[in-house]
Amino acid sequence: MRLFVAVDVGEAVRERLGALIRELAPLCPGARWVRPEGMHVTLKFIGEVTAEKTERIRAALATIAWPGPIEMVIRNTGFFPNAKHPRVLWAGIEAPPALAALAAAVEARLEPLGVPRESRTFHPHLTLARFKHEAGLAQLQQALARRGQVEFGRVVATAFHLYESRLRPSGAVYTRLATFPQEDTR
């Protein structure tokens, strides 16, 4: 099973980003655009694991206590690693330190199970497109520059999830395996 841990985003944000994708996709045939219904904030990509290890991962994630809720603002766009030769177009996420702390807690719980820590710093984002080649990149960059600063909405996370990702020719299909809600502090 191919797994990852993520926080979901709301339908309103997905709709706004879907409209942006429909506008931009014809400009840049070198990009493979994501389906808005699958958008999520990845806390940790785990990769391929056995069914037995999946259960151990689920149990480890269930021990993470986070007080939540975590409010995120989805705003602006950018490129990884850079705009000159991008691999990814993303929508940015502004969040309190609690989101990074949650990602760090996930890392800490999974490392003893043999899931390696990320070597890169956690940068929350929503992937909009992955670049196969740079055909149309200049037109895409011009369209984004004309848009300027833009906010796509706000999301309040009250849970994180363990997902399975199945790769298909039409794109990845995600199945939620477990949900881990915020602690009830009442």
C-alpha positions in Angstrom: 0.0 0.0 0.0 1.2 3.5 -0.8 0.4 5.8 2.1 0.5 9.4 3.2 -0.8 11.5 6.1 -2.8 14.7 5.3 -5.2 17.4 6.4 -8.2 18.0 4.1 -9.2 21.3 2.6 -12.8 22.5 2.3 -15.1 22.3 -0.7 -15.1 26.1 -1.2 -11.3 26.2 -1.5 -11.4 23.2 -3.9 -13.9 25.0 -6.1 -11.9 28.2 -6.3 -8.7 26.3 -7.1 -10.6 24.2 -9.6 -11.7 27.4 -11.4 -8.1 28.5 -11.4 -6.9 25.2 -12.9 -9.6 25.3 -15.6 -8.4 28.8 -16.5 -4.7 28.0 -16.5 -4.5 24.4 -17.9 -5.1 25.3 -21.6 -2.1 27.7 -21.3 0.4 25.1 -20.2 0.3 21.7 -21.9 3.6 20.8 -20.2 1.9 20.5 -16.9 -0.2 17.6 -15.4 -2.9 19.3 -13.5 -4.4 17.8 -10.3 -8.0 17.0 -9.7 -9.4 19.5 -7.2 -11.4 16.8 -5.3 -8.1 15.1 -4.3 -6.4 18.3 -2.9 -5.0 17.9 0.6 -2.2 19.3 2.7 0.4 16.5 3.0 1.9 16.2 6.5 4.0 13.2 5.6 4.4 11.0 2.5 5.1 7.5 3.7 5.3 5.5 0.5 4.9 1.7 0.0 4.3 -0.4 3.1 2.8 -3.8 3.9 -0.7 -4.3 5.4 0.9 -5.2 8.7 3.0 -2.0 8.8 -0.1 0.0 7.8 -1.8 -1.2 11.0 1.3 -0.2 13.1 1.3 3.2 11.4 -2.4 3.7 12.1 -1.9 2.8 15.8 1.1 5.2 16.1 -0.8 8.0 14.5 -3.7 7.4 17.0 -1.4 8.4 19.8 -0.8 11.9 18.5 -2.6 14.4 20.7 -3.1 17.8 19.1 -5.4 20.5 20.6 -6.6 22.0 17.2 -8.4 23.5 15.5 -5.8 24.8 13.1 -6.9 27.7 10.8 -5.2 27.9 7.4 -5.4 30.6 4.8 -4.8 29.4 1.2 -3.2 32.3 -0.6 -1.1 33.0 -3.7 0.8 30.6 -6.0 4.5 29.6 -6.5 6.8 27.0 -7.9 9.1 24.3 -6.5 12.0 24.4 -6.7 11.9 27.7 -8.6 10.0 29.5 -11.4 12.7 29.1 -14.0 12.7 25.3 -14.1 9.7 24.2 -11.9 8.6 20.7 -11.0 5.5 21.8 -9.1 3.0 24.7 -9.2 1.5 25.2 -5.7 -1.0 27.3 -3.8 0.5 28.6 -0.6 -0.8 28.0 2.9 -0.4 30.3 5.8 -0.9 28.5 9.1 0.0 28.9 12.8 3.0 26.9 14.1 0.5 24.2 15.2 0.4 22.8 11.7 4.2 22.4 11.5 4.1 20.9 15.1 1.5 18.4 13.9 3.7 17.4 10.9 6.7 17.1 13.3 4.6 14.9 15.6 3.7 12.6 12.7 7.4 12.4 11.8 8.4 11.5 15.3 5.8 8.8 15.7 6.6 7.1 12.4 10.4 7.2 12.5 10.6 4.3 15.1 8.5 2.3 12.6 11.2 2.7 9.9 9.6 5.6 8.1 12.5 8.0 7.3 12.3 11.6 8.3 12.0 14.3 5.6 15.2 15.9 4.7 13.4 19.1 3.6 11.8 21.7 5.9 8.0 21.4 6.1 6.4 23.9 3.6 2.6 23.4 3.6 1.0 23.9 0.2 -1.6 22.5 -2.2 -0.2 21.0 -5.4 -1.9 22.4 -8.5 0.2 20.9 -11.2 3.4 18.9 -11.8 5.5 19.7 -14.9 6.3 17.0 -17.4 8.1 19.6 -19.5 8.1 23.4 -19.8 5.7 23.8 -22.8 3.5 26.8 -22.1 5.4 27.8 -18.9 6.0 31.4 -20.0 2.2 31.9 -20.8 1.4 30.3 -17.4 3.7 32.6 -15.6 2.3 35.7 -17.3 -1.2 34.7 -16.4 -0.3 34.2 -12.8 1.6 37.6 -12.7 -1.6 39.3 -14.1 -3.6 37.8 -11.2 -1.3 39.2 -8.6 -2.0 38.4 -4.9 -5.1 36.2 -4.5 -6.7 34.4 -1.5 -8.5 31.2 -2.2 -10.1 30.8 1.2 -9.7 29.7 4.7 -9.9 26.2 6.2 -10.2 25.1 9.8 -8.6 21.7 10.3 -10.1 19.6 13.2 -8.6 16.2 12.1 -5.9 14.6 10.1 -6.1 11.5 8.0 -4.2 8.4 6.8 -4.7 7.9 3.1 -3.9 5.2 0.6 -2.9 6.4 -2.8 -3.4 4.2 -5.9 -1.8 5.4 -9.0 -3.9 5.2 -12.2 -3.3 6.4 -15.7 -5.9 9.0 -15.1 -4.3 10.2 -11.9 -4.0 9.1 -8.3 -7.1 7.8 -6.4 -7.1 8.5 -2.7 -8.9 6.3 -0.1 -9.1 7.5 3.5 -8.1 4.6 5.8 -8.3 6.4 9.2 -9.2 9.8 10.7 -7.6 11.3 13.8 -9.7 14.1 15.2 -8.6 16.9 17.5 -8.8 16.2 21.3 -12.0 17.2 22.9 -10.7 19.7 25.6 -14.1 20.4 27.1 
